[in-house]
Amino acid sequence: MVLLEVLVAMTIVAVGGAAIVSLASASLDAVSRATAAERDATQASAFLDAVALWPRADLDRHLGVRTEGAWHLVVERPLATLYQVTLTDSAHDHDIFSTTLYRPDEAYATR
């Protein structure tokens, strides 16, 4: 009877230990994915900061979809003075950042 109780206790401890190891592994994986996502978002933000400084002529040259490293840069001009810029992850095809930029017409910019 004592041997049976010892076997049951060891089984309970083994199942609990396996659950703890599994939980620790999943937590480590989640932390590494979050770190990678933060690094990618920081790099994408720095790139979009540079794009936001482009003058009107550069934005006009980049209209449409272009591959920029690990991203797709989508530049659209819904109005004559507005540019919609979207940075998309090329691997997963989801938007990372999107912004609207205002650039005045050349005729109004010189006044």
C-alpha angles and dihedrals in degrees: 000000000000090000090054091051091049091051092049091048092049090049091052091049091047093051091047092048092049090051092051092049091048091050092049091050092050091048092051091050092050092050092050092049091049091050092050092047091050091050091049092047091050092051092046091049091052090051092048089049088058092047090051088062094055114115123236093268093056092048090051090051091052098049112140130024120325132173112238110180109295093351142070113229113208116193117183131172109211092170132021092258102032129078123192109209120190127180112205129189105243094204098053100019097228129127115262100178135357130184142164120231127199119215117172122228115269090245092057097038094067096054 
